[in-house]
């Protein structure tokens, strides 16, 4: 889980630095790219109330949706005309994305402990991670953090608004050096939320107070989660500068 935190001093350090579009400069045609989607299999239900006592947070397991496989296939289908994108569950299980660098706001370089040696042995040039985001509430501007994908609501003195949302991080590394190259949003980048996150307003009248109730409604929102995630996938690979074949 990546937590995106922004500090004024980081913005000052980075200035106008950006990794937007870098793939078009760094990634040669026909490069062999490993695609590793590592989203959690949890559909989250979270409500921020008027007081902390009214906050609720639940999660339902939706592994049967195979959202990660869907994302990997969508990325591969858009890149395969120009590159050699591949996915493999056995390789993916040996990979972890490096932690973020506190000073720069970007990821540290990959090392063998992150699975870099496995990728080198298989002849990959690059690895593209798709990971979940723990993002401070950009929807209702509270001080709460919102995870992954699901339903998020804001109750405030009798009013009640709910959305279905998706949040996705894309991070590209050079397998030869382990170096971080690009993400789908930059530290201090004001427009990053349109690439990292998206949502849709919903009307959900019933109260969801336990896991049994949540399990009873999640399938209704599967299509929304996939549609929103597709939108982020498409925007992200374009933002990063990959040549794409429109689906």
C-alpha positions as CSV (number, residue, x, y, z in Angstrom):
1,X,0.0,0.0,0.0
2,X,1.5,3.4,-1.0
3,X,0.6,6.4,1.1
4,X,0.8,9.6,-0.8
5,X,1.8,12.5,1.4
6,X,2.7,15.9,0.2
7,X,5.0,18.4,2.0
8,X,5.7,22.0,1.1
9,X,9.5,21.4,1.4
10,X,9.3,18.5,-1.0
11,X,7.5,20.7,-3.6
12,X,10.2,23.3,-3.2
13,X,12.9,20.7,-3.6
14,X,11.3,19.2,-6.7
15,X,10.3,22.5,-8.2
16,X,9.0,21.8,-11.7
17,X,10.6,18.3,-11.9
18,X,8.3,15.9,-13.6
19,X,8.4,12.3,-14.8
20,X,5.4,12.9,-17.0
21,X,6.0,11.5,-20.5
22,X,9.4,10.0,-19.6
23,X,8.5,6.6,-21.1
24,X,8.6,8.0,-24.6
25,X,12.2,9.0,-24.0
26,X,13.5,6.1,-21.9
27,X,11.6,3.0,-23.2
28,X,12.7,1.9,-26.7
29,X,10.2,0.2,-29.0
30,X,10.0,-3.6,-28.5
31,X,11.4,-3.4,-25.0
32,X,10.4,-6.3,-22.8
33,X,8.2,-5.0,-19.9
34,X,6.9,-7.0,-17.0
35,X,3.5,-5.8,-15.8
36,X,2.8,-6.5,-12.2
37,X,-0.6,-5.4,-10.8
38,X,-0.7,-5.8,-7.0
39,X,-3.9,-4.3,-5.9
40,X,-5.5,-5.6,-2.7
41,X,-8.5,-8.0,-3.1
42,X,-10.5,-5.8,-0.7
43,X,-13.6,-3.8,-1.6
44,X,-13.6,-1.0,1.0
45,X,-16.6,0.6,2.6
46,X,-15.7,3.7,4.6
47,X,-17.9,6.5,6.0
48,X,-16.6,9.7,7.7
49,X,-19.2,11.0,10.0
50,X,-19.8,14.3,11.8
51,X,-17.8,12.9,14.8
52,X,-15.2,10.1,15.0
53,X,-17.8,7.9,16.8
54,X,-19.8,7.9,13.5
55,X,-16.9,6.7,11.4
56,X,-17.1,3.2,9.9
57,X,-14.7,1.1,7.9
58,X,-15.3,-2.4,6.5
59,X,-13.8,-4.5,3.7
60,X,-15.2,-7.4,1.7
61,X,-12.9,-9.9,-0.1
62,X,-13.5,-9.8,-3.9
63,X,-10.6,-11.9,-5.1
64,X,-13.0,-13.7,-7.5
65,X,-13.2,-10.5,-9.5
66,X,-9.6,-11.0,-10.6
67,X,-9.1,-7.3,-10.9
68,X,-5.3,-7.6,-11.1
69,X,-5.5,-10.0,-14.0
70,X,-7.9,-7.6,-15.7
71,X,-5.6,-4.6,-15.2
72,X,-2.5,-6.6,-16.5
73,X,-4.4,-7.7,-19.6
74,X,-5.7,-4.2,-20.3
75,X,-2.2,-2.7,-20.0
76,X,-0.7,-5.5,-22.2
77,X,-3.4,-5.1,-24.9
78,X,-2.6,-1.4,-25.2
79,X,1.2,-1.7,-25.2
80,X,1.7,-4.9,-27.2
81,X,1.7,-3.2,-30.6
82,X,4.9,-1.2,-29.6
83,X,6.6,-3.2,-26.8
84,X,6.8,-6.7,-25.4
85,X,4.6,-6.5,-22.3
86,X,4.2,-9.7,-20.3
87,X,2.7,-10.9,-17.0
88,X,3.3,-14.1,-15.0
89,X,1.9,-14.9,-11.6
90,X,5.0,-16.9,-10.5
91,X,7.3,-14.1,-11.3
92,X,5.0,-11.5,-9.8
93,X,4.8,-13.3,-6.5
94,X,8.6,-12.7,-6.1
95,X,8.4,-9.0,-6.7
96,X,7.8,-6.1,-4.2
97,X,7.9,-2.4,-5.1
98,X,10.6,-0.5,-3.2
99,X,9.5,1.9,-0.5
100,X,9.2,5.6,-1.3
101,X,12.0,8.0,-0.7
102,X,10.9,10.4,2.0
103,X,13.0,13.3,0.7
104,X,12.3,13.1,-3.0
105,X,8.7,11.7,-2.8
106,X,9.6,9.1,-5.4
107,X,10.5,5.4,-5.1
108,X,13.9,4.1,-4.1
109,X,15.8,2.0,-6.6
110,X,14.9,-1.7,-6.9
111,X,17.4,-4.3,-5.4
112,X,17.5,-8.0,-5.5
113,X,15.3,-8.2,-2.4
114,X,12.6,-6.6,-4.5
115,X,13.0,-9.3,-7.1
116,X,15.3,-7.4,-9.5
117,X,17.5,-10.4,-10.0
118,X,14.5,-12.5,-11.1
119,X,13.5,-9.9,-13.7
120,X,17.1,-9.8,-15.0
121,X,17.3,-13.5,-15.3
122,X,14.1,-13.5,-17.4
123,X,15.5,-10.8,-19.7
124,X,13.1,-8.0,-18.9
125,X,14.1,-4.4,-19.6
126,X,11.6,-2.7,-17.4
127,X,9.0,-3.5,-14.8
128,X,5.7,-1.6,-14.4
129,X,4.0,-1.9,-11.0
130,X,0.4,-1.2,-10.4
131,X,-0.2,-0.8,-6.7
132,X,-3.0,0.5,-4.3
133,X,-2.9,4.0,-2.8
134,X,-3.7,5.1,0.7
135,X,-4.8,8.7,-0.3
136,X,-5.8,11.5,2.0
137,X,-9.4,12.3,1.4
138,X,-9.5,14.3,-1.9
139,X,-13.3,13.7,-2.3
140,X,-14.7,15.5,0.8
141,X,-11.5,17.1,2.1
142,X,-11.5,15.5,5.5
143,X,-8.4,14.4,7.4
144,X,-9.2,10.7,6.8
145,X,-7.2,8.4,4.5
146,X,-9.1,6.4,1.9
147,X,-7.7,3.0,0.7
148,X,-7.7,1.3,-2.7
149,X,-11.2,1.1,-4.2
150,X,-14.8,0.7,-3.0
151,X,-17.5,3.0,-1.5
152,X,-16.7,6.2,0.5
153,X,-19.3,8.3,2.2
154,X,-19.4,11.6,4.1
155,X,-22.1,12.2,6.7
156,X,-22.3,15.7,8.1
157,X,-25.1,16.9,10.4
158,X,-27.8,14.9,8.6
159,X,-26.5,15.1,5.0
160,X,-25.2,12.0,3.4
161,X,-23.1,11.7,0.2
162,X,-21.6,8.5,-1.1
163,X,-19.3,7.7,-4.0
164,X,-17.8,4.6,-5.6
165,X,-14.1,5.2,-6.2
166,X,-10.8,3.8,-7.5
167,X,-7.2,4.8,-6.7
168,X,-4.3,3.4,-8.6
169,X,-0.5,4.0,-8.6
170,X,1.7,3.2,-11.6
171,X,5.5,3.0,-11.1
172,X,8.1,2.2,-13.7
173,X,11.6,0.9,-13.0
174,X,14.6,0.1,-15.2
175,X,15.5,-3.5,-14.7
176,X,19.2,-3.1,-15.8
177,X,19.9,-0.4,-13.1
178,X,16.9,-0.8,-10.7
179,X,16.4,2.9,-11.1
180,X,13.0,4.5,-10.6
181,X,11.9,6.2,-13.9
182,X,8.3,7.4,-13.7
183,X,5.0,7.3,-12.0
184,X,1.5,8.3,-13.0
185,X,1.7,11.5,-10.9
186,X,4.5,13.6,-9.5
187,X,5.3,15.0,-6.1
188,X,3.8,18.5,-6.1
189,X,1.9,17.8,-9.3
190,X,-1.4,19.6,-8.9
191,X,-3.2,17.6,-11.6
192,X,-2.1,14.2,-10.3
193,X,-5.5,13.4,-8.8
194,X,-7.1,13.1,-12.2
195,X,-4.6,10.3,-13.0
196,X,-4.3,8.7,-9.6
197,X,-8.0,8.8,-8.5
198,X,-11.5,8.9,-9.9
199,X,-15.0,8.5,-8.6
200,X,-18.8,8.3,-9.4
201,X,-21.6,9.6,-7.2
202,X,-24.0,6.9,-6.1
203,X,-27.3,6.8,-4.2
204,X,-27.0,4.2,-1.5
205,X,-29.9,4.6,0.9
206,X,-29.3,1.5,3.1
207,X,-27.0,1.6,6.1
208,X,-24.0,-0.8,5.9
209,X,-22.9,-1.6,9.4
210,X,-21.5,-5.1,9.2
211,X,-19.6,-7.4,6.7
212,X,-22.7,-9.4,5.9
213,X,-24.5,-6.3,4.7
214,X,-21.5,-5.3,2.7
215,X,-21.1,-8.7,1.1
216,X,-24.8,-8.3,0.0
217,X,-24.1,-5.2,-2.1
218,X,-20.6,-5.4,-3.5
219,X,-21.5,-7.2,-6.7
220,X,-23.8,-4.3,-7.6
221,X,-20.7,-2.1,-7.8
222,X,-18.3,-4.4,-9.6
223,X,-19.0,-2.8,-13.0
224,X,-18.4,0.7,-11.6
225,X,-15.0,-0.3,-10.0
226,X,-13.9,-1.9,-13.3
227,X,-15.0,1.1,-15.4
228,X,-13.3,3.6,-13.1
229,X,-10.1,1.5,-12.9
230,X,-10.1,1.2,-16.7
231,X,-10.2,5.0,-16.9
232,X,-7.2,5.3,-14.6
233,X,-5.2,2.6,-16.4
234,X,-5.8,4.4,-19.8
235,X,-4.9,7.8,-18.4
236,X,-1.9,6.6,-16.5
237,X,0.0,4.8,-19.4
238,X,-0.6,7.9,-21.6
239,X,0.5,10.2,-18.8
240,X,3.7,8.2,-18.5
241,X,4.4,8.6,-22.2
242,X,3.9,5.0,-23.4
243,X,2.9,4.5,-27.0
244,X,-0.5,2.9,-26.9
245,X,-2.9,1.1,-29.1
246,X,-6.5,2.3,-28.4
247,X,-8.8,-0.5,-27.3
